[in-house]
Amino acid sequence: MRTNVTTIVCAIAFGLLVNSVVVAQDPGAIVAWGHNGYGECNVPAPNSGFVGVAGGADHSLGLKADGSLVAWGRNYEGQCNVPAPNAGFIGIGGGGYHSLGLKADGSIVAWGRNDNGQCSVPAPNGGFVAVAGGLYHSLGLKADGSLVAWGYNGSGQCNVPAPNADFIGIAGGGDHSLGLKADGSIVAWGYNGYGQCNVPAPDSGFVAVAGAWAHSLGLKADGSIVAWGWNGDGQCNVPAPNSGFVAVAGGWNHSLGLKVDGSIMAWGYNIQGQCNVPAPNSGFVGVAGGGDHSLGLKAANAPGDLNCDGAVDFDDINPFVLALSDPTGYQAAYPNCNILNADCNADGDVDFDDINAFVAVLSGG
């Protein structure tokens, strides 16, 4: 891939609702598109230093390299109010109207709407290695391969099927849940009115799982995606060529896949433009789905690439000058780019000391 990226399969959670969490060598920026009625696509400045991304119904979350979380969008239930101390996080999950964070000590923190106990993590709150959120329920994966589920259970979405062992990945859907087993099979349970729990045969060879409102998705080891459940908007019709995928995510009624070349494909319900990936559709290392919006995590581009087109050339001169003279104006003009690309002398600051280094990069030196 474009950078040294490790996809944490067991942390592919629900963005309503699925999110994918990645750990990137070079923290980058988040790109968001689709419904923005609550500001869920307005990534707060500075849009840099992110290593993970997640989506809820109408809110979004980003994990920073320093272990802090940023949340934005609808906050009527406090789902964007990250509890103190906002530090030590290594994973995130977005539920319908609640949020979840995994701490380095193996505990889970949950906040937002809690009318069904979806934020009340069962004791003992420890030993977790991944977290996921459903519409009104939550899931956690333990280091021993067992799953814990809590919150609304009207459709049995919190009743983990036996044997509760050998899980390596989790995902939450609207009122259903999914678990990826070490043998490459997927187990699904909860509401099944649209067949979202009927994993298509052969139930094998899966390396990642994602849940949406009423459909489910699985990524195969061969790079193909399998989707099943409600298909009224074509959300289960994976576009051709169905190959080269490295991550998968689901929104309310749309689906997303990250390709090995760093591009994102999106399909299904698109009335809010949630399937229209903004240009340039390249350099992505993570993908997540919200209710009617989508998110992608970009890798930090090469020093000097200030317009994020993948090349350092004369087209980067004006944005470089803008980055130096007006950082806020630069971020507004290039919201999908990382201003740290202007740190051409790699001293940690973007300032006039970078000019000579930028000229050297521009000239091929």
N, C-alpha and C positions, 0 to 999 in steps of 0.2 A: 504494500500500500504506500501512500504518499509519505507517510512518516512511520515511525516505529509505534504502532498502535496495538494495544491488547484489548480486544473486545471482551468484556466480562459477561459471558453468556448468562450466568446466574443472576445478573443484575438487570436483565431486560425486563422492565416492569411495565406498569400500566400508565398510560398517558391519557385517558379514558379512551385511548387512554393507555397509552403504552409509552414507555420510554426506554431508550437504550442508553446505557452508561458506558463510556469508554475512558480509558486512561491513555492520554496522548503524551508523547515525549515533549511536544511543544504545545502548551496551552493556547487555545485559539478563541475565536469569536462565535457567537450564536446567530444564526439567521432564522427568522420566523416569518410565516406567511399564512394567509387565510383570514378567518374571522378575527376582527380586532376591536369588537365593541366594548371590551373591558380593558383594552391596552395589553392583551396577552401576547401581542407580537412586538411590543415596544421594549426591546431589551435595554435595561438600564445601563447607563454609562458608568465606568468604562467597559465597553463590550470587548473584553480581552481577559485572558487568563483562565478561561473555562476548560474543564476537562470532562464534564458530563452535562447532560441535558435531559429534561423530563417535561411532560405535559399533563395537565389536568383538564377538566371539562372546559373551564374558561380562564385558566391560569397556567403559568409556566415556571419552571425552576431550572437553575443552573448551578453546577458544582464548580467551585473555583479550585485552582491548584493549591491554594493555601488552606484548604479544608473548610472554607466557609460556603454558605449557600446564599443565593440571590433568588428571590421569588417576586413575580409581578403578574398583573392582570386582576381578575375579579378577586376581591378580598372581603366579601360580605360575611364570610364565616371565619375570617382570620387565617385563611389558608396560605397567605403570603407573609404572615408574621412569624418569621423563623425564631424559635425560642432561644434565649440565651443559655449558655454561651454558644454563639454561632461560630463554632470551631470544631475541628476533629472529625468532620464528616468525610466519608469515603464513598457513599452511594446515596442515591435519591430515588424517590418514587412519587408519582402524581396520582392521586385518586380523583374521584369526581369533584368533590369540594373539600378535600383534605390533602395534606402533604405528609410525606415521610422522609426521614433521613436516617441513614445507617452510619453509626459512629465507628471509629477505629477500634474502640474497646468491645465491639460486638453488640452494642445495645442499639435499639431503635427509638427514635424520637418522632412523634406524630402530633400534628396540630391542624386546626381547622374544624370543620363540621364533625361533631361527635355524637349525634343523636342516636346512633346505633352502636356506639362503642368502638367505632372504627379507628379512633385515636388512642384507645386504651390497650396498650400492648400487654399481653398476658405475662405473668411472672412464670419463670425467671426471665427477665429481660436481659439476656446475654447469650453469647455464642452464635449470634446471627452473622451471616456472610452476604445476604442479599435481601432486598425489600421490594415489595410491589403493592400497588393499590388498585382496587376495583372501584366501582361506583360508590358503594357504601360499605365496603369491606377492605381488609388489608391482609397481606401475607408476608411472612418472613421465612427465609431459608436458613436452617441451622448448619453449623459446620459438620454435624454428624450425618447430614443428608436427609433429615426430617423436615417437615413443613409445619408451620403454625399459622392458623388463619383465624381472624376475629372480626367482629362487626356484624352487619346485617347477614342473616342466614336463612332468609325466607325460602330460598331455593336450594338450600344445602351447599351453598358455595364455600362454606367454612368447614365442611365435613371432608377432610382429606381422606381419600380412599386408602384402604389397607392394601399392601404393606406401606406404611408411611416411612419409607427408607429409600436410599439411593437416588434422591433427587439432586440435580445439579443446576436447575434453573426454574424460575417461577414467572408467572404473569397473571394479571387480573383482568377480567372482562367486565361487562356491565353487571351481570348477576351470575357470572361463572368464573371459574378459576382453572389454571393450567399449570402443570408441572412437567419439567423435562427430566427424564431419568438418565442415569449414567450409561444405560445400554442403548441410548438414542431413541427411545420411544417417548411419546407424550401421553400424559394422563390428564383428562379433563372432567370436571364435575360442576354441578350447579344447574342453573336454568338451561334447558336444552330445547326450547320451543322452536328454534331455527336450525337445530342440528349442530350448534357451535361446539358441542362436546363430543361429537362423533368424528374422531380422528380418522381420516381416510387411510385405507390400506395402500401400501404396507406401512404400518406404524413403526418405522425404523429409520435410522440414518439421520435423525434430526440433531442439530447442534444449537438451535435457539428457538424460542417460542415467544409469541406475542398474543395479547388478547385485545379485542375491541368490544364495542357495545354488544353486538350480537353475532360477531364472527370471530374466527381465530386464525392464526397464521403460524406456520412452522418453517424454519430455514433448514434445508438439507445440507449435508456435508459436500454434496456436489455443486453447491451454489445456487440451487433452485429453491423456489418458495412454493409451499402448498398452503392453500387457503380454503376454509370451509365455514358453513353457517349461512347467515342471512346475506343474500347477494342481490338485493333489490336495486342497488346502485352500481353493480359491477365491482364491488370491493373485493370479491374473491376471484376475479378474472385477472390473473397476473399477466401483464403485458409481455409480449415476445420481444427479444429472446429471454426466456425464463432461465437465466444462467448468470453467473458472475456476481451473485449477491453475497454480501458478507454480514449483513444485519437486516433486521425486519422490525416493523413497528405498525401499530394500528391506531387509528383515530376512531371517532364515533362511527362513521359509515364510510371511511376511506382507509386505504392501506399505503404503506411506504416501504421501500427497500433501498438499502445502500449498496452500491456496486463497488467492485474492487478498484475501479478507476476513479473513485471519489465522487461519482455522480449519484443523484437520488432519483428514483422513479416513484411516482405516486399515482394512484388510480382509485376510482370509486366516486363517491359523492363529491361534487366540486362546485356547488353553488356559491361558496364563499372563497373560491380560489385556493382552497387548501391543497389542491393537487398541482398547482402551477408553481413549480420550483423556480425561484428567482435566479436570473443569470448573474454571474457565471455559475452554471451547475457543475461545479468541480471543486476539488479540495476538501470535500466533506469526509469526516471520520466518525460521525455519529448521527443518528436520526431518531426522532421521537414524534408521536402523534398526540394531539390534544383532542378536544371535542370536535370542533370544526376548524382547527388550525394545526399547523405542522411546524416542526423545528429541525434544524440541522446544525451540527457542530462542525465548524471549520478548523482545519489545522492552521497553525501559524504559518504564513507564507514566508518565502525567503526574504532576507534583508534587502531592502530596496524596492520590493514589489509593492508599491503603495496604492496601486489601483486594482490589485488582486486579480490580475488577468493571467497569472502564472509565469510572467516574464518580466525581467528588469530591462526597461528600454526608455526611450525618450518620453514616452507617454506617462512615465512615472515622475517626471520632473515637477510638474505643477502640483500634483497631490503631495509630493515630498515637501515642497515649499509651504504648502498649506498646513501640513502636519507640524512643521516647525513653528510657524508664525501664529497659527490658530488651531490648537488641538481640538477644541470643541467643534469648530467649523469643519474640521477634517472628519470627525466621527459622524457629523450630520450628513456630510456629502458622500461619505463612504461607510455606511453603517455596517456593511458586511465584511469590512477589512479590519485588520489589527494594526493600530497605530505603532505598535512596537516594531513593525517592519521598518520604521524609520530609524531605529537604533542600530545604525550600520556599523558602529564601532564597538557594539556589544558591551557597553559599560553600564547598561541598565537604565540610562536616561535618554530621552529624545530631546536633543538640543543642538546648538550650532556646531558643536564638536563632531557631529555626524556628517557634516557636509563633505569633508574630504573623503571620508570612507564611502559615502554614497557615490561620489564621482568615480572612485576607484572601482566600485561594483558595476557602475553604469558602463565604464570603459572596458570591463572585463578583467580588471586587475584584482 
